[in-house]
Amino acid sequence: MVELFSSEGCSSCPPADRVLAELDRTGVPGAEVVALELHVDYWNDLGWADPFSRASYTDRQGRYGKALGRRGVYTPQMVIDGQAELVGSDATGARNAIAAATARPKTGITLTRMGSQVRIDVPSPPGEALQLYVAQVERGLATRVLAGENGGRTLPHGPVVRDLQKLPDLPASTQPFTADVSAPAGRGLVVFLAEPTSMKIRGAAQLR
């Protein structure tokens, strides 16, 4: 899973948004890329209020900073599987980090659409409590930015996270786990499992 922390108010972010969009389109050999573009809000008082920004995404980035042992955070910052970080515009570094992540074992997740609902199945849980998240993702978005560092530009985006919710934790059990969530029309869905303290991603699945 690839998370990009970005902002429409940051002049360094558009190239990283393009890298994420390309990874989302083409993937990496041997890996299914689950891409999430999260817009932070700490650029909003510098001339342009990013309409996709959320304080909760800023908080998530800050928690990654602590978990990864960094003294601070920045944009554009890309986090791979919650375990590696790099400048988001570094396409080669991103592909290398994704390729390295394929060697780590993952917990399988299956998603099935059922009308306005999606069923989440974890057939073989790892036997430890993990956090369960669901993200609503929208593709094909672009914004005409009127002020700030990107003033006068139209910025296309990768798969933008429009909502991110934490569900009840996956229990510490090896028994199959099932849950149902709503699936708004016109948005993709990403479901992922994470370790509570380290924030390492243990499994992810998506419906486009």
N, C-alpha and C positions, 0 to 999 in steps of 0.2 A: 504494500500500500504506500502511495506517494502523496504526502501532504505538502502543499505549497502555501506558505503564509505570504500574502501579497496585499497590495493596496493600490487603488486608482490614484492616490495622491503621491505615489512614489515613482520618480522618473526611471528608476532602475528596474521596476517590476514588469513592464510590458514584455521585454525579451524572455523573462522567466515564465510569464503566462503562455507565451508561444511554445516554449519548451514543454510545459505540462500538456498543452493541447496536442502537441505532436506525439508525446508518449501515450496519451489517451487514445489517439487515432491508430498508432502503429504498434504499440507495445514494444517489448524487448524479446528477442528469441529465448524461448524456454520459460517465459514468465507472462502471466496475465497482469497487466498494470491496472490497479484500482487507484484512480487519480482523484484527488480532492483539492480544490482551490478555496482556501479560507481567507477571507478579507478581514484584516485587523482594523481597529478603530483609532490607533494612536497617531495616524496622519490626519485625522478629520478636522483638527483645529488649525491646520496649516494652509487653508485656502480652498479645500474641496472636501465635502463630506461624501465618502464612498457609500453608495446606496446598498451595497452588499455586505458592509462591515457589521461585525457584532463584537461586543465586549467579551462575550464568551469565547470567541476565537482568539482574541488577544490573551485571555487567561489561559487557554490551552497552549498557546505558544510559550507563555511564561513558564508553565509547568514542564514543558519539554526542555526549556533552557536549564532548569534545575535538575531534571532527570538525566540530562546529557552532560552535566557538569560545566555548562557554559556560564560566563559571567554576565551575559546579556543576550538579547535577541536582536534580530534585524530583519529587514525585508530587502529582497526576496529570499526567504529561507525555505529550503526544501528538507523534509524529514522522511527518511525511507524506513518503513516498518517500525517506526518509533525508536530506531537503534543507530541511525547514522544521519548526519546533517551536512548540508553543503549549500553554497550559493545557488539559488534556483535557476539562474541562467546558464549554469555549467552543464550543458547537455551531455558531454562525454562522461563527466563525473557522475551524473545521474544514472546513466545507462550502466556504468560499471558498478555502482552501488546496488542497483536493482538486480543485476546479474549475480552479485555476491549474496543478495538476500534469498535467492532461489535455493541456496544450499541449506537454509534453515528450515526445520520441520514446521508445518502449518497444521492448524486444526481445521478440518473441513467444515464448510457451511454451505447449505443448499437453500436457495430462494425460489419460491414458486408463487406466481401471480394467481390470485383467485378473485377476479373482479376488482373491487376497490381495496382488497387486502393482499398482503404478501405473507406467506408462511415461511418462517425461519426454522430450519432443521439443522441441528448439530448432532449427527448420528453417533459420533465417537468423542464425547467430551474428554478432556485430558485429566479429569479427576481433581481439579483445583478450581477455586473460585476465580472467575475472570469477569471483567467489566464488559458489558454488551452495549454497543452503540448502534444507532441507525441514523444515516445522513440522507437528506433529500438533496439531489443534485440536478442542476439545470445546465444544459449545454446550449451553445449558439448565442450566448449573451454578448452584447457590446454596448458601450456607453460613450456618448459624446461628452467629454470632460470639458467644463467651461472655465475652470480656474485651477490654481495650484501648479505643481511642477509639470503636469501633463495637460495644462490648459490649451484648448484648441485642437486636441487630438481625439480621434475616435478609437477606443481601446476594445479590441475583441478579447474574449476570455476563454479559458479552458472550462472544465466542468466545475462550476461554482457551487459551493455548498450553500443552500438556502435555509437549511434547518439541520441542526445536529442535536440529537436527544440521547441521553443515557437511559437505557432500560434497566429493569432489575437485573442484578448480577446473574451470570451463569453459575449455578451452584457447584460446589465441590463434589462432583459425582461423575461416574462413568456411564450413567444411564442416558439414553438419547434425550435430547432437549428439543422442545418445540414451542414457538411463540408466534403470534399473529400481530402484524402492524398494518396501519393504513398506508396506502400508496396513492398520493395525489396524482391526478392525470397530468401528463406533460413533463413529469420529473422522473429521473432515475433514482434508484435506491442503492445505497451501500450499507452493508451490515458488517461490523468488525468486532473482534474480541481483543481485549488489551489487558496486560498485567496492571493491577491497581497502582502500584508505586512506581515501577520503572517505566510504565506506559508503553512497553514493548508490544507490538501488534502480533498476536498469536494466530490470527486467521481473519480473512476478509472475503466477501463475495459481493457481486454487484448485479443489478438489473438495469439495463440502459433504458 
